[in-house]
Amino acid sequence: MRILRHGLFLFVVTFAWPALAACSALTSGSEQERGAFSRIMAISEVKAWLSHISSRPNVHAAFVPAEGTQVIAGRCYWKITLYSDEGSHLHLWNTFFVSATGNGVLIVDNDGNPLSVRHWRSIKDQ
């Protein structure tokens, strides 16, 4: 068992360390974080959801800005979650992971798995 743990540790240090280091260097409120939020706002489904929310009385869109960064498949992502504020409670709409170094956006499905926007669109109405 010790060898397995040691092997896993070497794997994490060798392959994940650069992404972990890059992620830890990102700060909340930075230009990269604002860019991540802008990329989410450009998604057509997000625009439609915002329009729907704004048409309902006493309901507002709310978001948790960059709940920090996370490494997924060796890449660093900002985590941003969108809610509808129903007055008495928040209703989760979607959680997004936005690449900190590129244009990649992942959307979390109902099982907690990050999906590409293309894949999410292909299954969301099923």
C-alpha positions as semicolon CSV with decimal commas, in nm:
position;residue;x (nm);y (nm);z (nm)
1;M;0,000;0,000;0,000
2;R;0,287;0,237;0,070
3;I;0,416;0,197;-0,282
4;L;0,073;0,278;-0,424
5;R;0,050;0,593;-0,215
6;H;0,401;0,689;-0,313
7;G;0,321;0,624;-0,680
8;L;0,005;0,831;-0,658
9;F;0,198;1,111;-0,490
10;L;0,457;1,108;-0,769
11;F;0,178;1,117;-1,027
12;V;0,016;1,419;-0,862
13;V;0,345;1,604;-0,821
14;T;0,467;1,525;-1,172
15;F;0,151;1,590;-1,370
16;A;-0,078;1,808;-1,161
17;W;0,173;2,034;-0,984
18;P;0,214;2,288;-1,268
19;A;-0,164;2,336;-1,295
20;L;-0,199;2,350;-0,916
21;A;0,072;2,614;-0,895
22;A;-0,087;2,818;-1,176
23;C;-0,428;2,795;-1,010
24;S;-0,301;2,905;-0,672
25;A;-0,144;3,214;-0,829
26;L;-0,482;3,343;-0,956
27;T;-0,662;3,595;-0,740
28;S;-1,026;3,683;-0,696
29;G;-1,123;4,014;-0,856
30;S;-0,850;3,984;-1,118
31;E;-0,879;4,060;-1,488
32;Q;-0,880;3,684;-1,556
33;E;-1,177;3,636;-1,325
34;R;-1,371;3,918;-1,495
35;G;-1,290;3,761;-1,831
36;A;-1,422;3,424;-1,709
37;F;-1,749;3,586;-1,604
38;S;-1,777;3,762;-1,943
39;R;-1,735;3,431;-2,124
40;I;-2,025;3,282;-1,928
41;M;-2,244;3,584;-2,002
42;A;-2,179;3,532;-2,375
43;I;-2,338;3,183;-2,377
44;S;-2,679;3,202;-2,546
45;E;-2,850;2,981;-2,285
46;V;-2,724;3,209;-2,007
47;K;-2,861;3,513;-2,190
48;A;-3,199;3,339;-2,228
49;W;-3,202;3,240;-1,861
50;L;-3,120;3,597;-1,754
51;S;-3,403;3,727;-1,972
52;H;-3,644;3,475;-1,821
53;I;-3,537;3,561;-1,464
54;S;-3,568;3,935;-1,523
55;S;-3,927;3,888;-1,649
56;R;-4,037;3,738;-1,317
57;P;-4,139;3,982;-1,043
58;N;-3,928;3,976;-0,727
59;V;-3,682;3,726;-0,875
60;H;-3,325;3,825;-0,957
61;A;-3,020;3,654;-1,100
62;A;-2,742;3,602;-0,851
63;F;-2,397;3,456;-0,894
64;V;-2,117;3,342;-0,674
65;P;-1,811;3,494;-0,837
66;A;-1,518;3,263;-0,878
67;E;-1,556;3,033;-0,583
68;G;-1,187;2,976;-0,635
69;T;-1,003;2,776;-0,893
70;Q;-0,998;2,406;-0,955
71;V;-0,782;2,175;-1,163
72;I;-0,977;1,952;-1,402
73;A;-0,790;1,719;-1,635
74;G;-0,468;1,910;-1,575
75;R;-0,614;2,253;-1,658
76;C;-0,696;2,539;-1,425
77;Y;-1,057;2,664;-1,416
78;W;-1,249;2,937;-1,236
79;K;-1,567;2,805;-1,072
80;I;-1,871;3,035;-1,110
81;T;-2,224;2,942;-1,002
82;L;-2,548;3,109;-1,115
83;Y;-2,863;3,118;-0,901
84;S;-3,207;3,272;-0,916
85;D;-3,278;3,471;-0,600
86;E;-3,639;3,383;-0,521
87;G;-3,658;3,620;-0,223
88;S;-3,683;3,351;0,044
89;H;-3,416;3,124;-0,104
90;L;-3,162;3,081;-0,380
91;H;-3,231;2,830;-0,656
92;L;-2,924;2,681;-0,825
93;W;-2,937;2,716;-1,202
94;N;-2,590;2,604;-1,319
95;T;-2,227;2,581;-1,218
96;F;-1,960;2,666;-1,473
97;F;-1,588;2,602;-1,489
98;V;-1,414;2,859;-1,710
99;S;-1,060;2,800;-1,827
100;A;-0,819;3,041;-1,663
101;T;-0,585;3,033;-1,963
102;G;-0,811;2,991;-2,264
103;N;-1,166;3,002;-2,387
104;G;-1,280;2,666;-2,253
105;V;-1,608;2,652;-2,059
106;L;-1,745;2,345;-1,884
107;I;-2,095;2,316;-1,740
108;V;-2,168;2,083;-1,449
109;D;-2,444;1,829;-1,514
110;N;-2,695;1,697;-1,257
111;D;-2,450;1,427;-1,150
112;G;-2,172;1,677;-1,083
113;N;-1,972;1,598;-1,396
114;P;-1,819;1,883;-1,596
115;L;-1,931;1,874;-1,960
116;S;-1,828;2,074;-2,263
117;V;-2,084;2,330;-2,375
118;R;-2,141;2,130;-2,694
119;H;-2,208;1,807;-2,504
120;W;-2,429;1,986;-2,248
121;R;-2,638;2,135;-2,529
122;S;-2,682;1,794;-2,690
123;I;-2,825;1,635;-2,373
124;K;-2,989;1,919;-2,174
125;D;-3,335;1,883;-2,331
126;Q;-3,349;1,504;-2,319
